[in-house]
């Protein structure tokens, strides 16, 4: 058997083994996928440990490469719109070619089969492709030969789940922690929402959820670093921020940012910001990033008292999305009234909301964000996970486990959570992985199987 070995460490590897192939810029076409695999040049995995960060497709090609840190400048950034449209030219990414004994040099999507896995307990990705009886092995790592050792040493610090946690839960927990490690700048605390053009920014809400998850898992210094980064932002300036803290000017501020930052500060053992500096919650956009309004998620992140929230949002079924508008339907952010913005007076209404939304789910891969969601039927992993977290906290263990089962089915073979998945097939239909989803998965698993501090 002939072996063509391509062991590549990004930033320190042998660049001669990488090839940038051309493509017609006027009308590019994404190469065809192998059966059962996503199309080439669409990121499905993340590599890194909080420094330089890469998104890798199912064939080992680098489709996004940033540094310093996951919110740093991009040296490779395949356009998300082209990925969605299927018009990515191979020349837009770092494409690996396997060198075969007959002299051919072929991209791995021309192989007979390709398989990927992470080395256990690491963010080091191993891709194996077969061309007939010839085997090509590609290893993607950032940080040199010690990358795997560093990841494993870091993971050993985690607070373990309880001994009764099943193997799938342990695996989801560990992989989720490693995703947070890859997408959090180890120096500044800036958290990327995803390793993809358009997502490689800091959303205060998403980053705060990561800080809460880190604190829950025993990574208090990491949580505090994130909070300090968030404390330096002008939360009234924009919905998302660059890695240097400057606002990205294309989206207006959202009404829950300050509340999430305060919740993260509490979880990390740091003082919350001055309440007098908090922007209001009315007339702003929320996590759904649509039109401005008076939304449930935003008010739950505010200092408004539970009685007033109940009066504004409650209906017999639970808590509605928009104040005073029963037709707006129930919203999964009712979960936030339980965790992290605990308001015990709202627990009964939150329980009704979440159980009703779970019962309405039309897919075995999770729920959509709200009852009258207009974005299609594809489930979103973050609302599925945060609903499971709060249901577990309410003692609704069976319902929480059912949703975690959905989340498990929605995860990729690498154990990564897409932003959303196809309602029928469970295949990723958006950014993979999404940092926010993994943060809530950690919190839900910790609520279901509380553990102990690591060594």
C-alpha positions in Angstrom: 0.0 0.0 0.0 1.3 3.4 -1.0 1.1 6.2 1.6 1.2 10.0 0.8 1.5 11.7 4.1 0.7 15.4 4.5 1.2 16.5 8.1 0.7 20.2 8.1 0.9 22.6 11.1 -0.7 25.9 10.1 1.8 28.8 10.5 4.7 26.4 11.0 4.0 23.8 8.4 5.5 22.9 5.1 3.9 25.2 2.6 5.1 23.3 -0.3 2.4 20.7 0.5 -0.3 23.4 0.1 -1.6 24.5 -3.3 -3.9 27.4 -4.2 -5.7 26.3 -7.3 -7.4 28.7 -9.7 -11.0 29.2 -10.6 -13.1 31.3 -12.9 -13.7 34.5 -11.0 -16.6 35.5 -13.3 -18.7 32.4 -12.6 -17.1 30.1 -10.1 -18.7 26.8 -9.1 -18.1 25.0 -5.8 -16.7 21.5 -6.6 -19.0 18.6 -6.1 -19.2 17.0 -2.7 -18.4 13.3 -2.1 -21.5 11.3 -1.2 -22.6 11.8 2.4 -20.3 14.8 3.0 -20.8 18.6 2.9 -19.7 20.5 -0.1 -16.0 21.5 -0.3 -14.9 25.0 0.9 -17.6 25.2 3.6 -16.2 25.3 7.1 -17.2 22.3 9.3 -14.5 22.4 12.0 -12.3 24.8 13.9 -8.7 24.5 14.8 -6.7 26.5 17.3 -6.2 27.2 21.0 -7.1 30.9 21.3 -4.3 32.3 19.2 -4.3 31.9 15.4 -7.6 30.3 14.4 -8.7 28.3 11.3 -11.9 27.0 9.9 -11.5 23.8 8.0 -13.8 22.1 5.5 -14.7 18.4 5.4 -11.7 17.8 3.0 -9.0 19.4 5.2 -9.0 22.8 3.3 -8.6 26.0 5.2 -11.5 28.3 4.4 -10.9 30.9 7.1 -7.6 31.8 8.9 -7.3 34.7 11.4 -4.9 36.1 13.8 -3.9 37.2 16.3 -6.8 35.5 18.0 -10.1 34.3 16.5 -11.4 37.8 16.0 -8.1 39.0 14.4 -7.5 40.0 10.8 -8.2 37.4 8.1 -5.5 36.1 5.8 -8.1 33.7 4.3 -11.8 34.4 4.4 -14.2 32.6 2.0 -17.3 34.7 1.6 -20.2 33.2 3.5 -22.7 34.3 0.7 -20.6 32.4 -1.8 -20.5 29.4 0.4 -24.3 29.4 0.7 -24.8 30.0 -3.1 -22.3 27.3 -4.1 -20.1 29.7 -6.1 -16.8 29.3 -4.3 -13.7 29.0 -6.5 -11.0 26.7 -5.1 -8.6 29.6 -5.4 -10.3 31.4 -2.5 -9.2 28.9 0.1 -6.0 27.0 1.0 -6.6 23.8 -0.8 -4.6 20.6 0.0 -3.7 18.2 -2.8 -2.7 14.6 -2.3 0.3 13.5 -4.3 -0.3 10.0 -5.7 2.3 7.5 -7.0 1.2 8.0 -10.6 2.2 11.6 -10.4 -1.2 13.1 -10.1 -1.8 15.9 -7.5 -5.5 15.9 -6.6 -7.7 17.8 -4.1 -9.2 15.6 -1.4 -12.7 16.0 -2.8 -11.5 13.9 -5.7 -10.8 11.0 -3.4 -12.9 7.9 -3.1 -13.6 8.6 0.6 -12.6 11.1 3.3 -13.0 10.8 7.1 -12.1 13.3 9.7 -11.8 13.3 13.5 -10.2 15.3 16.2 -7.3 13.7 18.1 -8.9 12.9 21.5 -9.0 15.8 23.9 -7.6 18.3 21.4 -8.4 20.8 18.7 -6.0 19.0 16.3 -7.9 17.7 13.3 -6.9 14.6 11.4 -8.2 14.0 7.8 -7.8 10.7 6.0 -8.5 10.4 2.3 -8.4 7.2 0.2 -7.6 7.3 -3.5 -8.0 3.6 -4.4 -5.4 1.9 -2.2 -3.4 5.0 -1.6 -4.0 6.8 1.7 -3.4 10.5 2.4 -3.2 11.7 6.0 -3.5 15.4 6.8 -3.1 16.8 10.3 -4.3 20.4 11.0 -2.9 22.0 14.1 -2.0 25.5 15.2 0.7 25.8 17.8 3.3 23.3 16.6 4.0 19.8 17.8 2.9 20.7 21.4 -0.6 21.8 20.4 -2.2 18.5 21.4 -0.4 18.4 24.7 -1.5 22.0 25.5 -5.1 21.2 24.7 -5.1 18.1 26.9 -3.5 19.9 29.8 -6.0 22.8 29.5 -9.0 20.3 29.3 -7.7 18.5 32.5 -8.5 21.7 34.4 -12.2 21.5 33.8 -14.7 20.7 36.5 -15.9 17.3 35.5 -19.5 16.3 35.1 -21.0 13.9 37.7 -19.9 10.3 37.4 -23.5 9.3 36.3 -23.2 11.4 33.2 -23.4 9.1 30.1 -20.6 8.9 27.6 -22.3 11.0 25.0 -22.8 13.8 27.6 -19.1 13.7 28.6 -18.1 13.8 24.9 -20.3 16.8 24.2 -19.1 18.6 27.3 -15.4 18.1 26.4 -15.8 19.1 22.8 -17.8 22.1 23.7 -15.1 23.3 26.1 -12.5 22.9 23.3 -14.7 24.9 20.9 -14.8 27.7 23.5 -11.0 27.5 23.8 -10.5 27.8 20.1 -12.8 30.8 19.6 -11.8 32.8 22.7 -8.7 35.0 22.4 -6.4 33.7 25.2 -4.8 37.2 25.6 -7.7 39.7 25.3 -10.8 37.6 26.0 -12.5 38.6 22.7 -14.9 35.8 21.7 -15.7 35.0 18.1 -19.3 33.9 17.4 -17.9 31.6 14.8 -14.9 31.0 12.6 -16.4 32.4 9.5 -16.7 35.6 7.6 -19.6 37.6 9.1 -19.4 35.7 12.4 -15.8 36.4 13.4 -17.0 39.3 15.6 -17.8 39.7 19.3 -21.5 39.9 20.2 -21.7 40.9 23.9 -24.5 38.5 24.6 -22.7 35.5 23.0 -19.4 36.3 24.6 -21.1 36.7 28.0 -22.7 33.3 27.7 -19.2 31.9 27.0 -17.9 33.6 30.2 -20.7 32.0 32.2 -20.0 28.6 30.8 -16.3 29.0 31.5 -17.0 29.9 35.1 -19.4 27.0 35.5 -16.7 24.6 34.2 -14.0 26.0 36.5 -12.2 28.3 34.1 -12.5 31.4 36.2 -9.5 33.3 34.7 -10.8 32.8 31.2 -14.3 34.0 32.3 -12.8 37.1 33.9 -10.7 37.9 30.9 -13.9 37.9 28.7 -15.7 40.1 31.2 -12.9 42.6 31.3 -13.0 42.8 27.5 -16.7 43.3 27.5 -16.5 46.0 30.2 -14.4 48.1 27.9 -17.0 48.1 25.1 -19.5 50.9 24.4 -22.5 48.6 24.4 -24.8 51.4 23.1 -22.6 51.8 19.9 -23.4 48.5 18.0 -24.6 44.9 18.1 -21.2 43.5 17.5 -17.5 44.5 17.8 -14.1 44.0 16.3 -11.3 42.3 18.2 -9.9 45.6 19.2 -13.2 46.7 20.8 -14.3 49.1 18.1 -18.0 48.8 17.0 -18.9 47.2 13.7 -21.1 49.9 12.3 -23.7 47.9 10.3 -26.1 46.8 13.1 -27.6 48.9 15.9 -27.1 48.0 19.6 -29.3 45.3 21.0 -31.3 45.6 24.2 -29.9 42.7 26.2 -26.2 43.3 26.0 -25.6 45.1 29.3 -27.7 42.5 31.2 -25.7 39.6 29.8 -22.4 41.3 30.6 -23.6 41.9 34.2 -24.6 38.2 34.5 -21.2 37.2 33.2 -19.5 39.4 35.7 -21.5 37.8 38.6 -20.6 34.3 37.4 -16.9 35.3 37.1 -16.8 36.8 40.6 -16.4 40.4 39.3 -18.4 43.5 40.1 -21.2 44.3 37.7 -21.3 47.6 35.8 -23.0 50.7 37.1 -26.7 50.2 36.7 -27.2 53.9 35.9 -25.1 53.4 32.7 -27.4 50.7 31.3 -29.2 51.5 28.1 -33.0 50.9 28.1 -34.6 47.8 26.8 -37.5 49.3 24.8 -37.4 50.0 21.1 -34.3 48.0 20.4 -33.5 44.8 18.4 -33.0 41.5 20.2 -31.2 38.2 19.6 -33.3 37.6 16.4 -31.8 40.7 14.9 -34.9 41.9 13.1 -36.9 45.0 13.6 -36.7 47.0 16.8 -39.4 46.4 19.4 -40.2 45.7 23.1 -39.0 42.2 23.4 -39.1 39.6 26.1 -35.4 38.7 26.0 -34.4 42.3 26.3 -36.6 43.0 29.3 -35.4 39.9 31.1 -31.9 41.2 30.8 -32.9 44.5 32.3 -33.6 45.6 35.9 -37.4 45.6 35.4 -39.1 43.8 38.2 -40.8 40.4 37.6 -44.4 41.7 38.3 -44.1 44.3 35.6 -42.6 41.8 33.2 -45.5 39.4 33.9 -48.0 42.2 33.3 -46.5 43.1 30.0 -45.8 39.7 28.5 -47.8 37.0 30.2 -50.6 35.0 28.5 -52.4 31.8 29.6 -49.8 29.8 27.6 -46.7 31.6 29.0 -44.6 34.6 28.1 -45.0 36.2 24.7 -42.3 37.6 22.5 -43.5 41.2 22.3 -45.0 43.4 25.1 -48.7 43.6 25.0 -49.0 41.5 21.8 -50.4 38.1 22.3 -50.3 37.4 18.6 -46.5 37.6 18.7 -46.5 34.1 20.2 -44.3 32.5 22.9 -40.5 33.1 22.9 -37.8 30.7 24.0 -36.1 33.5 25.8 -38.6 32.8 28.6 -35.8 30.4 29.6 -33.7 33.4 30.6 -36.1 34.2 33.4 -34.8 31.0 35.0 -31.1 31.0 33.9 -29.2 33.3 34.0 -31.6 36.2 35.0 -33.3 34.2 37.8 -36.7 35.7 38.6 -38.5 33.0 40.7 -41.8 34.9 40.4 -41.7 34.2 36.6 -40.8 30.5 37.0 -44.4 29.2 36.5 -44.9 31.3 33.3 -41.5 30.3 32.0 -42.2 26.6 32.7 -45.5 26.8 30.7 -43.7 28.6 27.9 -40.8 26.2 27.5 -42.9 23.0 27.8 -45.3 24.4 25.2 -42.5 25.3 22.8 -40.9 21.9 23.3 -44.3 20.2 22.6 -44.7 22.3 19.4 -41.3 21.3 17.9 -41.6 19.9 14.4 -38.2 18.4 14.1 -36.2 15.8 16.0 -33.2 18.1 15.9 -34.5 20.9 18.2 -36.7 23.9 18.3 -36.9 27.2 16.5 -36.4 30.4 18.5 -40.1 31.4 19.0 -43.6 30.2 18.3 -44.2 32.6 15.3 -40.7 32.4 14.0 -40.6 33.6 10.4 -37.2 32.2 9.5 -38.3 28.8 8.3 -38.6 25.4 10.2 -34.9 24.7 10.6 -34.1 24.2 14.3 -31.6 26.5 16.1 -29.1 24.8 18.4 -28.7 27.7 20.9 -32.4 28.1 21.8 -32.6 24.3 22.0 -29.7 24.3 24.5 -30.8 27.2 26.6 -34.3 25.8 26.9 -32.8 22.5 28.1 -30.7 24.4 30.6 -33.6 26.2 32.2 -36.0 23.2 32.1 -33.3 21.2 33.9 -33.1 24.0 36.5 -36.9 23.9 36.9 -36.8 20.1 37.6 -38.3 19.2 34.2 -35.6 16.6 33.6 -37.4 14.5 31.1 -38.2 17.4 28.9 -34.6 18.7 29.2 -33.1 15.3 28.3 -35.4 15.1 25.3 -34.0 18.4 24.0 -30.5 17.4 24.7 -31.2 14.3 22.6 -32.2 16.6 19.8 -29.0 18.6 20.3 -27.0 15.4 20.1 -28.7 14.5 16.8 -28.0 18.0 15.5 -24.3 17.8 16.2 -21.9 16.9 13.4 -19.8 13.6 13.4 -17.0 15.7 14.9 -19.3 16.7 17.8 -19.8 20.3 16.7 -23.0 22.3 16.9 -24.1 24.3 13.8 -26.0 27.5 14.3 -29.0 25.7 12.8 -29.6 22.4 10.9 -32.0 21.2 8.2 -35.3 20.2 9.9 -35.6 17.0 8.0 -32.0 15.8 7.6 -30.2 17.4 10.6 -27.4 18.5 8.2 -25.8 21.9 9.0 -27.5 24.8 7.3 -25.4 27.6 8.8 -22.1 28.4 10.6 -20.4 25.4 12.2 -19.5 25.5 15.1 -21.4 28.3 16.8 -19.7 29.3 20.0 -23.0 30.4 21.7 -24.6 27.0 21.2 -21.6 25.2 22.8 -21.7 27.6 25.8 -25.3 26.7 26.5 -24.6 23.0 25.9 -22.0 23.2 28.7 -24.5 24.9 31.0 -27.3 22.4 30.3 -25.0 19.4 30.8 -23.7 20.9 34.0 -27.2 21.4 35.3 -28.2 17.9 34.5 -25.1 16.2 35.9 -23.4 18.6 38.4 -19.8 17.6 38.9 -16.7 18.3 40.8 -13.6 20.5 40.3 -10.8 19.1 38.2 -7.4 18.3 39.3 
